[in-house]
Amino acid sequence: MTRAQKGSTVSVHYTGRLKDDTVFDSSRGGEPLSFTIGTGQIIPGFENGVLGMSPGETKTVVISAEDAYGPYREDQVIDIERTRLPDDLEPEVGQQLQVQQTNGQSAIVTIKEVTDSNVRLDANHPLAGEDLTFEIEMVSVE
């Protein structure tokens, strides 16, 4: 039976949970996730977790924050003046915005706090700093 290895294109069903057992993502009830191992399409810990799996096999993988979305970084949180936002935008906590960085690349930020004069933006991935648990079922290996 074929086992997943670097360069294999695999399809998996998965359910991702936080430490408190909250489900943050799942492919169940939809299409399986397909990716090629070794191309950096998904987080390293998930990619390493499927190595050696065969179709029909299931397993649970615990991924440290470092091998998932990295540690939570306070330097990724900034306060800006509300006047720097578009006039037609009414900022709300939890809202996500796309911003252009000084290097020309765009990034997604989440509004963490809104005051009369400032808005606190967080550029960390929403799962940064979190250890993640995935239940993985290998569907196919090519």
Chimera marker file (.cmm) of the C-alpha trace (Angstrom):
<marker_set name="trace">
<marker id="1" x="0.000" y="0.000" z="0.000" r="1" g="1" b="0" radius="0.5"/>
<marker id="2" x="1.285" y="3.465" z="-0.853" r="1" g="1" b="0" radius="0.5"/>
<marker id="3" x="2.479" y="5.598" z="2.064" r="1" g="1" b="0" radius="0.5"/>
<marker id="4" x="2.618" y="9.394" z="2.069" r="1" g="1" b="0" radius="0.5"/>
<marker id="5" x="6.115" y="10.756" z="1.572" r="1" g="1" b="0" radius="0.5"/>
<marker id="6" x="7.752" y="13.996" z="0.485" r="1" g="1" b="0" radius="0.5"/>
<marker id="7" x="6.492" y="14.804" z="-3.020" r="1" g="1" b="0" radius="0.5"/>
<marker id="8" x="3.267" y="12.789" z="-2.626" r="1" g="1" b="0" radius="0.5"/>
<marker id="9" x="-0.021" y="14.503" z="-3.377" r="1" g="1" b="0" radius="0.5"/>
<marker id="10" x="-2.434" y="13.517" z="-0.638" r="1" g="1" b="0" radius="0.5"/>
<marker id="11" x="-6.094" y="14.052" z="0.209" r="1" g="1" b="0" radius="0.5"/>
<marker id="12" x="-7.140" y="14.012" z="3.854" r="1" g="1" b="0" radius="0.5"/>
<marker id="13" x="-10.167" y="14.670" z="5.992" r="1" g="1" b="0" radius="0.5"/>
<marker id="14" x="-9.345" y="16.460" z="9.218" r="1" g="1" b="0" radius="0.5"/>
<marker id="15" x="-10.799" y="18.093" z="12.295" r="1" g="1" b="0" radius="0.5"/>
<marker id="16" x="-8.704" y="20.711" z="14.092" r="1" g="1" b="0" radius="0.5"/>
<marker id="17" x="-9.193" y="21.407" z="17.805" r="1" g="1" b="0" radius="0.5"/>
<marker id="18" x="-7.763" y="23.795" z="20.374" r="1" g="1" b="0" radius="0.5"/>
<marker id="19" x="-6.588" y="22.711" z="23.851" r="1" g="1" b="0" radius="0.5"/>
<marker id="20" x="-10.089" y="23.375" z="25.249" r="1" g="1" b="0" radius="0.5"/>
<marker id="21" x="-11.522" y="20.961" z="22.610" r="1" g="1" b="0" radius="0.5"/>
<marker id="22" x="-13.071" y="23.794" z="20.541" r="1" g="1" b="0" radius="0.5"/>
<marker id="23" x="-13.229" y="22.812" z="16.854" r="1" g="1" b="0" radius="0.5"/>
<marker id="24" x="-11.664" y="25.615" z="14.776" r="1" g="1" b="0" radius="0.5"/>
<marker id="25" x="-11.778" y="23.905" z="11.371" r="1" g="1" b="0" radius="0.5"/>
<marker id="26" x="-12.888" y="20.661" z="9.714" r="1" g="1" b="0" radius="0.5"/>
<marker id="27" x="-13.183" y="19.175" z="6.251" r="1" g="1" b="0" radius="0.5"/>
<marker id="28" x="-15.872" y="16.732" z="7.422" r="1" g="1" b="0" radius="0.5"/>
<marker id="29" x="-19.080" y="17.191" z="5.474" r="1" g="1" b="0" radius="0.5"/>
<marker id="30" x="-17.154" y="18.658" z="2.546" r="1" g="1" b="0" radius="0.5"/>
<marker id="31" x="-14.299" y="17.924" z="0.196" r="1" g="1" b="0" radius="0.5"/>
<marker id="32" x="-11.054" y="16.533" z="1.617" r="1" g="1" b="0" radius="0.5"/>
<marker id="33" x="-8.001" y="18.789" z="1.769" r="1" g="1" b="0" radius="0.5"/>
<marker id="34" x="-5.504" y="18.023" z="-1.016" r="1" g="1" b="0" radius="0.5"/>
<marker id="35" x="-1.868" y="19.147" z="-1.015" r="1" g="1" b="0" radius="0.5"/>
<marker id="36" x="1.610" y="18.053" z="-2.063" r="1" g="1" b="0" radius="0.5"/>
<marker id="37" x="3.940" y="17.198" z="0.810" r="1" g="1" b="0" radius="0.5"/>
<marker id="38" x="7.094" y="19.310" z="0.901" r="1" g="1" b="0" radius="0.5"/>
<marker id="39" x="5.796" y="22.348" z="-0.991" r="1" g="1" b="0" radius="0.5"/>
<marker id="40" x="4.911" y="24.494" z="2.033" r="1" g="1" b="0" radius="0.5"/>
<marker id="41" x="1.195" y="24.661" z="1.191" r="1" g="1" b="0" radius="0.5"/>
<marker id="42" x="0.182" y="23.899" z="4.781" r="1" g="1" b="0" radius="0.5"/>
<marker id="43" x="1.648" y="24.299" z="8.261" r="1" g="1" b="0" radius="0.5"/>
<marker id="44" x="4.776" y="22.176" z="8.893" r="1" g="1" b="0" radius="0.5"/>
<marker id="45" x="3.361" y="20.169" z="11.792" r="1" g="1" b="0" radius="0.5"/>
<marker id="46" x="0.347" y="19.001" z="9.754" r="1" g="1" b="0" radius="0.5"/>
<marker id="47" x="2.553" y="18.103" z="6.813" r="1" g="1" b="0" radius="0.5"/>
<marker id="48" x="4.882" y="16.090" z="9.079" r="1" g="1" b="0" radius="0.5"/>
<marker id="49" x="1.859" y="14.432" z="10.681" r="1" g="1" b="0" radius="0.5"/>
<marker id="50" x="0.679" y="12.826" z="7.447" r="1" g="1" b="0" radius="0.5"/>
<marker id="51" x="4.104" y="11.415" z="6.491" r="1" g="1" b="0" radius="0.5"/>
<marker id="52" x="3.982" y="7.624" z="6.396" r="1" g="1" b="0" radius="0.5"/>
<marker id="53" x="0.176" y="7.411" z="6.422" r="1" g="1" b="0" radius="0.5"/>
<marker id="54" x="-1.662" y="5.083" z="4.015" r="1" g="1" b="0" radius="0.5"/>
<marker id="55" x="-5.172" y="5.462" z="2.569" r="1" g="1" b="0" radius="0.5"/>
<marker id="56" x="-7.807" y="4.553" z="5.166" r="1" g="1" b="0" radius="0.5"/>
<marker id="57" x="-5.467" y="5.200" z="8.099" r="1" g="1" b="0" radius="0.5"/>
<marker id="58" x="-6.452" y="7.666" z="10.827" r="1" g="1" b="0" radius="0.5"/>
<marker id="59" x="-4.425" y="9.303" z="13.559" r="1" g="1" b="0" radius="0.5"/>
<marker id="60" x="-4.362" y="12.207" z="15.957" r="1" g="1" b="0" radius="0.5"/>
<marker id="61" x="-1.491" y="14.681" z="15.777" r="1" g="1" b="0" radius="0.5"/>
<marker id="62" x="-0.669" y="17.358" z="18.356" r="1" g="1" b="0" radius="0.5"/>
<marker id="63" x="1.183" y="20.299" z="16.806" r="1" g="1" b="0" radius="0.5"/>
<marker id="64" x="3.039" y="22.855" z="18.888" r="1" g="1" b="0" radius="0.5"/>
<marker id="65" x="2.474" y="26.537" z="18.151" r="1" g="1" b="0" radius="0.5"/>
<marker id="66" x="5.992" y="26.711" z="16.704" r="1" g="1" b="0" radius="0.5"/>
<marker id="67" x="5.122" y="24.080" z="14.075" r="1" g="1" b="0" radius="0.5"/>
<marker id="68" x="1.693" y="25.616" z="13.418" r="1" g="1" b="0" radius="0.5"/>
<marker id="69" x="1.205" y="29.389" z="13.107" r="1" g="1" b="0" radius="0.5"/>
<marker id="70" x="4.123" y="30.395" z="15.332" r="1" g="1" b="0" radius="0.5"/>
<marker id="71" x="4.192" y="32.168" z="18.680" r="1" g="1" b="0" radius="0.5"/>
<marker id="72" x="1.959" y="35.144" z="19.390" r="1" g="1" b="0" radius="0.5"/>
<marker id="73" x="4.077" y="38.238" z="18.795" r="1" g="1" b="0" radius="0.5"/>
<marker id="74" x="3.275" y="41.500" z="20.566" r="1" g="1" b="0" radius="0.5"/>
<marker id="75" x="5.285" y="43.374" z="17.907" r="1" g="1" b="0" radius="0.5"/>
<marker id="76" x="2.545" y="42.411" z="15.433" r="1" g="1" b="0" radius="0.5"/>
<marker id="77" x="0.009" y="44.535" z="17.350" r="1" g="1" b="0" radius="0.5"/>
<marker id="78" x="-0.116" y="48.253" z="16.573" r="1" g="1" b="0" radius="0.5"/>
<marker id="79" x="-2.307" y="51.217" z="17.367" r="1" g="1" b="0" radius="0.5"/>
<marker id="80" x="-3.221" y="53.600" z="14.571" r="1" g="1" b="0" radius="0.5"/>
<marker id="81" x="-5.246" y="56.776" z="14.534" r="1" g="1" b="0" radius="0.5"/>
<marker id="82" x="-8.816" y="56.303" z="13.347" r="1" g="1" b="0" radius="0.5"/>
<marker id="83" x="-8.245" y="59.103" z="10.844" r="1" g="1" b="0" radius="0.5"/>
<marker id="84" x="-5.954" y="56.719" z="8.893" r="1" g="1" b="0" radius="0.5"/>
<marker id="85" x="-8.922" y="54.446" z="8.126" r="1" g="1" b="0" radius="0.5"/>
<marker id="86" x="-11.209" y="55.044" z="5.138" r="1" g="1" b="0" radius="0.5"/>
<marker id="87" x="-13.992" y="57.526" z="5.924" r="1" g="1" b="0" radius="0.5"/>
<marker id="88" x="-16.710" y="54.998" z="5.073" r="1" g="1" b="0" radius="0.5"/>
<marker id="89" x="-15.337" y="52.319" z="7.446" r="1" g="1" b="0" radius="0.5"/>
<marker id="90" x="-16.956" y="51.944" z="10.861" r="1" g="1" b="0" radius="0.5"/>
<marker id="91" x="-14.376" y="49.800" z="12.711" r="1" g="1" b="0" radius="0.5"/>
<marker id="92" x="-15.648" y="46.966" z="14.934" r="1" g="1" b="0" radius="0.5"/>
<marker id="93" x="-13.768" y="44.576" z="17.218" r="1" g="1" b="0" radius="0.5"/>
<marker id="94" x="-13.192" y="41.266" z="15.406" r="1" g="1" b="0" radius="0.5"/>
<marker id="95" x="-13.431" y="42.801" z="11.940" r="1" g="1" b="0" radius="0.5"/>
<marker id="96" x="-10.667" y="41.788" z="9.538" r="1" g="1" b="0" radius="0.5"/>
<marker id="97" x="-9.055" y="44.253" z="7.166" r="1" g="1" b="0" radius="0.5"/>
<marker id="98" x="-6.551" y="43.925" z="4.354" r="1" g="1" b="0" radius="0.5"/>
<marker id="99" x="-3.738" y="46.453" z="4.694" r="1" g="1" b="0" radius="0.5"/>
<marker id="100" x="-0.719" y="47.255" z="2.585" r="1" g="1" b="0" radius="0.5"/>
<marker id="101" x="2.618" y="46.978" z="4.365" r="1" g="1" b="0" radius="0.5"/>
<marker id="102" x="5.572" y="49.318" z="3.812" r="1" g="1" b="0" radius="0.5"/>
<marker id="103" x="7.234" y="46.585" z="1.698" r="1" g="1" b="0" radius="0.5"/>
<marker id="104" x="4.264" y="46.650" z="-0.718" r="1" g="1" b="0" radius="0.5"/>
<marker id="105" x="2.835" y="43.295" z="0.365" r="1" g="1" b="0" radius="0.5"/>
<marker id="106" x="-0.669" y="43.025" z="1.764" r="1" g="1" b="0" radius="0.5"/>
<marker id="107" x="-1.564" y="41.508" z="5.121" r="1" g="1" b="0" radius="0.5"/>
<marker id="108" x="-4.764" y="40.621" z="6.942" r="1" g="1" b="0" radius="0.5"/>
<marker id="109" x="-5.184" y="42.290" z="10.340" r="1" g="1" b="0" radius="0.5"/>
<marker id="110" x="-7.881" y="41.903" z="12.978" r="1" g="1" b="0" radius="0.5"/>
<marker id="111" x="-9.299" y="44.840" z="14.898" r="1" g="1" b="0" radius="0.5"/>
<marker id="112" x="-8.745" y="44.138" z="18.606" r="1" g="1" b="0" radius="0.5"/>
<marker id="113" x="-9.857" y="47.422" z="20.169" r="1" g="1" b="0" radius="0.5"/>
<marker id="114" x="-11.581" y="50.631" z="19.081" r="1" g="1" b="0" radius="0.5"/>
<marker id="115" x="-11.488" y="53.953" z="20.945" r="1" g="1" b="0" radius="0.5"/>
<marker id="116" x="-12.663" y="57.423" z="19.934" r="1" g="1" b="0" radius="0.5"/>
<marker id="117" x="-9.210" y="58.231" z="18.558" r="1" g="1" b="0" radius="0.5"/>
<marker id="118" x="-7.393" y="54.926" z="17.900" r="1" g="1" b="0" radius="0.5"/>
<marker id="119" x="-7.807" y="51.414" z="16.528" r="1" g="1" b="0" radius="0.5"/>
<marker id="120" x="-5.642" y="48.491" z="17.697" r="1" g="1" b="0" radius="0.5"/>
<marker id="121" x="-4.734" y="46.145" z="14.821" r="1" g="1" b="0" radius="0.5"/>
<marker id="122" x="-3.350" y="42.631" z="15.264" r="1" g="1" b="0" radius="0.5"/>
<marker id="123" x="-1.399" y="41.092" z="12.362" r="1" g="1" b="0" radius="0.5"/>
<marker id="124" x="-0.863" y="37.749" z="14.135" r="1" g="1" b="0" radius="0.5"/>
<marker id="125" x="-2.628" y="34.743" z="12.609" r="1" g="1" b="0" radius="0.5"/>
<marker id="126" x="-5.781" y="34.070" z="14.695" r="1" g="1" b="0" radius="0.5"/>
<marker id="127" x="-4.252" y="30.727" z="15.777" r="1" g="1" b="0" radius="0.5"/>
<marker id="128" x="-0.775" y="32.111" z="16.587" r="1" g="1" b="0" radius="0.5"/>
<marker id="129" x="0.452" y="30.905" z="19.972" r="1" g="1" b="0" radius="0.5"/>
<marker id="130" x="-1.956" y="27.958" z="19.994" r="1" g="1" b="0" radius="0.5"/>
<marker id="131" x="-1.035" y="24.292" z="20.189" r="1" g="1" b="0" radius="0.5"/>
<marker id="132" x="-3.346" y="22.455" z="17.776" r="1" g="1" b="0" radius="0.5"/>
<marker id="133" x="-4.717" y="18.900" z="17.691" r="1" g="1" b="0" radius="0.5"/>
<marker id="134" x="-5.765" y="17.378" z="14.381" r="1" g="1" b="0" radius="0.5"/>
<marker id="135" x="-7.676" y="14.168" z="13.805" r="1" g="1" b="0" radius="0.5"/>
<marker id="136" x="-6.534" y="13.107" z="10.328" r="1" g="1" b="0" radius="0.5"/>
<marker id="137" x="-7.936" y="10.468" z="7.981" r="1" g="1" b="0" radius="0.5"/>
<marker id="138" x="-5.868" y="9.698" z="4.884" r="1" g="1" b="0" radius="0.5"/>
<marker id="139" x="-8.196" y="9.480" z="1.870" r="1" g="1" b="0" radius="0.5"/>
<marker id="140" x="-5.659" y="9.043" z="-0.947" r="1" g="1" b="0" radius="0.5"/>
<marker id="141" x="-1.935" y="9.137" z="-1.752" r="1" g="1" b="0" radius="0.5"/>
<marker id="142" x="-0.603" y="9.718" z="-5.264" r="1" g="1" b="0" radius="0.5"/>
<link id1="1" id2="2" r="1" g="1" b="0" radius="0.2"/>
<link id1="2" id2="3" r="1" g="1" b="0" radius="0.2"/>
<link id1="3" id2="4" r="1" g="1" b="0" radius="0.2"/>
<link id1="4" id2="5" r="1" g="1" b="0" radius="0.2"/>
<link id1="5" id2="6" r="1" g="1" b="0" radius="0.2"/>
<link id1="6" id2="7" r="1" g="1" b="0" radius="0.2"/>
<link id1="7" id2="8" r="1" g="1" b="0" radius="0.2"/>
<link id1="8" id2="9" r="1" g="1" b="0" radius="0.2"/>
<link id1="9" id2="10" r="1" g="1" b="0" radius="0.2"/>
<link id1="10" id2="11" r="1" g="1" b="0" radius="0.2"/>
<link id1="11" id2="12" r="1" g="1" b="0" radius="0.2"/>
<link id1="12" id2="13" r="1" g="1" b="0" radius="0.2"/>
<link id1="13" id2="14" r="1" g="1" b="0" radius="0.2"/>
<link id1="14" id2="15" r="1" g="1" b="0" radius="0.2"/>
<link id1="15" id2="16" r="1" g="1" b="0" radius="0.2"/>
<link id1="16" id2="17" r="1" g="1" b="0" radius="0.2"/>
<link id1="17" id2="18" r="1" g="1" b="0" radius="0.2"/>
<link id1="18" id2="19" r="1" g="1" b="0" radius="0.2"/>
<link id1="19" id2="20" r="1" g="1" b="0" radius="0.2"/>
<link id1="20" id2="21" r="1" g="1" b="0" radius="0.2"/>
<link id1="21" id2="22" r="1" g="1" b="0" radius="0.2"/>
<link id1="22" id2="23" r="1" g="1" b="0" radius="0.2"/>
<link id1="23" id2="24" r="1" g="1" b="0" radius="0.2"/>
<link id1="24" id2="25" r="1" g="1" b="0" radius="0.2"/>
<link id1="25" id2="26" r="1" g="1" b="0" radius="0.2"/>
<link id1="26" id2="27" r="1" g="1" b="0" radius="0.2"/>
<link id1="27" id2="28" r="1" g="1" b="0" radius="0.2"/>
<link id1="28" id2="29" r="1" g="1" b="0" radius="0.2"/>
<link id1="29" id2="30" r="1" g="1" b="0" radius="0.2"/>
<link id1="30" id2="31" r="1" g="1" b="0" radius="0.2"/>
<link id1="31" id2="32" r="1" g="1" b="0" radius="0.2"/>
<link id1="32" id2="33" r="1" g="1" b="0" radius="0.2"/>
<link id1="33" id2="34" r="1" g="1" b="0" radius="0.2"/>
<link id1="34" id2="35" r="1" g="1" b="0" radius="0.2"/>
<link id1="35" id2="36" r="1" g="1" b="0" radius="0.2"/>
<link id1="36" id2="37" r="1" g="1" b="0" radius="0.2"/>
<link id1="37" id2="38" r="1" g="1" b="0" radius="0.2"/>
<link id1="38" id2="39" r="1" g="1" b="0" radius="0.2"/>
<link id1="39" id2="40" r="1" g="1" b="0" radius="0.2"/>
<link id1="40" id2="41" r="1" g="1" b="0" radius="0.2"/>
<link id1="41" id2="42" r="1" g="1" b="0" radius="0.2"/>
<link id1="42" id2="43" r="1" g="1" b="0" radius="0.2"/>
<link id1="43" id2="44" r="1" g="1" b="0" radius="0.2"/>
<link id1="44" id2="45" r="1" g="1" b="0" radius="0.2"/>
<link id1="45" id2="46" r="1" g="1" b="0" radius="0.2"/>
<link id1="46" id2="47" r="1" g="1" b="0" radius="0.2"/>
<link id1="47" id2="48" r="1" g="1" b="0" radius="0.2"/>
<link id1="48" id2="49" r="1" g="1" b="0" radius="0.2"/>
<link id1="49" id2="50" r="1" g="1" b="0" radius="0.2"/>
<link id1="50" id2="51" r="1" g="1" b="0" radius="0.2"/>
<link id1="51" id2="52" r="1" g="1" b="0" radius="0.2"/>
<link id1="52" id2="53" r="1" g="1" b="0" radius="0.2"/>
<link id1="53" id2="54" r="1" g="1" b="0" radius="0.2"/>
<link id1="54" id2="55" r="1" g="1" b="0" radius="0.2"/>
<link id1="55" id2="56" r="1" g="1" b="0" radius="0.2"/>
<link id1="56" id2="57" r="1" g="1" b="0" radius="0.2"/>
<link id1="57" id2="58" r="1" g="1" b="0" radius="0.2"/>
<link id1="58" id2="59" r="1" g="1" b="0" radius="0.2"/>
<link id1="59" id2="60" r="1" g="1" b="0" radius="0.2"/>
<link id1="60" id2="61" r="1" g="1" b="0" radius="0.2"/>
<link id1="61" id2="62" r="1" g="1" b="0" radius="0.2"/>
<link id1="62" id2="63" r="1" g="1" b="0" radius="0.2"/>
<link id1="63" id2="64" r="1" g="1" b="0" radius="0.2"/>
<link id1="64" id2="65" r="1" g="1" b="0" radius="0.2"/>
<link id1="65" id2="66" r="1" g="1" b="0" radius="0.2"/>
<link id1="66" id2="67" r="1" g="1" b="0" radius="0.2"/>
<link id1="67" id2="68" r="1" g="1" b="0" radius="0.2"/>
<link id1="68" id2="69" r="1" g="1" b="0" radius="0.2"/>
<link id1="69" id2="70" r="1" g="1" b="0" radius="0.2"/>
<link id1="70" id2="71" r="1" g="1" b="0" radius="0.2"/>
<link id1="71" id2="72" r="1" g="1" b="0" radius="0.2"/>
<link id1="72" id2="73" r="1" g="1" b="0" radius="0.2"/>
<link id1="73" id2="74" r="1" g="1" b="0" radius="0.2"/>
<link id1="74" id2="75" r="1" g="1" b="0" radius="0.2"/>
<link id1="75" id2="76" r="1" g="1" b="0" radius="0.2"/>
<link id1="76" id2="77" r="1" g="1" b="0" radius="0.2"/>
<link id1="77" id2="78" r="1" g="1" b="0" radius="0.2"/>
<link id1="78" id2="79" r="1" g="1" b="0" radius="0.2"/>
<link id1="79" id2="80" r="1" g="1" b="0" radius="0.2"/>
<link id1="80" id2="81" r="1" g="1" b="0" radius="0.2"/>
<link id1="81" id2="82" r="1" g="1" b="0" radius="0.2"/>
<link id1="82" id2="83" r="1" g="1" b="0" radius="0.2"/>
<link id1="83" id2="84" r="1" g="1" b="0" radius="0.2"/>
<link id1="84" id2="85" r="1" g="1" b="0" radius="0.2"/>
<link id1="85" id2="86" r="1" g="1" b="0" radius="0.2"/>
<link id1="86" id2="87" r="1" g="1" b="0" radius="0.2"/>
<link id1="87" id2="88" r="1" g="1" b="0" radius="0.2"/>
<link id1="88" id2="89" r="1" g="1" b="0" radius="0.2"/>
<link id1="89" id2="90" r="1" g="1" b="0" radius="0.2"/>
<link id1="90" id2="91" r="1" g="1" b="0" radius="0.2"/>
<link id1="91" id2="92" r="1" g="1" b="0" radius="0.2"/>
<link id1="92" id2="93" r="1" g="1" b="0" radius="0.2"/>
<link id1="93" id2="94" r="1" g="1" b="0" radius="0.2"/>
<link id1="94" id2="95" r="1" g="1" b="0" radius="0.2"/>
<link id1="95" id2="96" r="1" g="1" b="0" radius="0.2"/>
<link id1="96" id2="97" r="1" g="1" b="0" radius="0.2"/>
<link id1="97" id2="98" r="1" g="1" b="0" radius="0.2"/>
<link id1="98" id2="99" r="1" g="1" b="0" radius="0.2"/>
<link id1="99" id2="100" r="1" g="1" b="0" radius="0.2"/>
<link id1="100" id2="101" r="1" g="1" b="0" radius="0.2"/>
<link id1="101" id2="102" r="1" g="1" b="0" radius="0.2"/>
<link id1="102" id2="103" r="1" g="1" b="0" radius="0.2"/>
<link id1="103" id2="104" r="1" g="1" b="0" radius="0.2"/>
<link id1="104" id2="105" r="1" g="1" b="0" radius="0.2"/>
<link id1="105" id2="106" r="1" g="1" b="0" radius="0.2"/>
<link id1="106" id2="107" r="1" g="1" b="0" radius="0.2"/>
<link id1="107" id2="108" r="1" g="1" b="0" radius="0.2"/>
<link id1="108" id2="109" r="1" g="1" b="0" radius="0.2"/>
<link id1="109" id2="110" r="1" g="1" b="0" radius="0.2"/>
<link id1="110" id2="111" r="1" g="1" b="0" radius="0.2"/>
<link id1="111" id2="112" r="1" g="1" b="0" radius="0.2"/>
<link id1="112" id2="113" r="1" g="1" b="0" radius="0.2"/>
<link id1="113" id2="114" r="1" g="1" b="0" radius="0.2"/>
<link id1="114" id2="115" r="1" g="1" b="0" radius="0.2"/>
<link id1="115" id2="116" r="1" g="1" b="0" radius="0.2"/>
<link id1="116" id2="117" r="1" g="1" b="0" radius="0.2"/>
<link id1="117" id2="118" r="1" g="1" b="0" radius="0.2"/>
<link id1="118" id2="119" r="1" g="1" b="0" radius="0.2"/>
<link id1="119" id2="120" r="1" g="1" b="0" radius="0.2"/>
<link id1="120" id2="121" r="1" g="1" b="0" radius="0.2"/>
<link id1="121" id2="122" r="1" g="1" b="0" radius="0.2"/>
<link id1="122" id2="123" r="1" g="1" b="0" radius="0.2"/>
<link id1="123" id2="124" r="1" g="1" b="0" radius="0.2"/>
<link id1="124" id2="125" r="1" g="1" b="0" radius="0.2"/>
<link id1="125" id2="126" r="1" g="1" b="0" radius="0.2"/>
<link id1="126" id2="127" r="1" g="1" b="0" radius="0.2"/>
<link id1="127" id2="128" r="1" g="1" b="0" radius="0.2"/>
<link id1="128" id2="129" r="1" g="1" b="0" radius="0.2"/>
<link id1="129" id2="130" r="1" g="1" b="0" radius="0.2"/>
<link id1="130" id2="131" r="1" g="1" b="0" radius="0.2"/>
<link id1="131" id2="132" r="1" g="1" b="0" radius="0.2"/>
<link id1="132" id2="133" r="1" g="1" b="0" radius="0.2"/>
<link id1="133" id2="134" r="1" g="1" b="0" radius="0.2"/>
<link id1="134" id2="135" r="1" g="1" b="0" radius="0.2"/>
<link id1="135" id2="136" r="1" g="1" b="0" radius="0.2"/>
<link id1="136" id2="137" r="1" g="1" b="0" radius="0.2"/>
<link id1="137" id2="138" r="1" g="1" b="0" radius="0.2"/>
<link id1="138" id2="139" r="1" g="1" b="0" radius="0.2"/>
<link id1="139" id2="140" r="1" g="1" b="0" radius="0.2"/>
<link id1="140" id2="141" r="1" g="1" b="0" radius="0.2"/>
<link id1="141" id2="142" r="1" g="1" b="0" radius="0.2"/>
</marker_set>
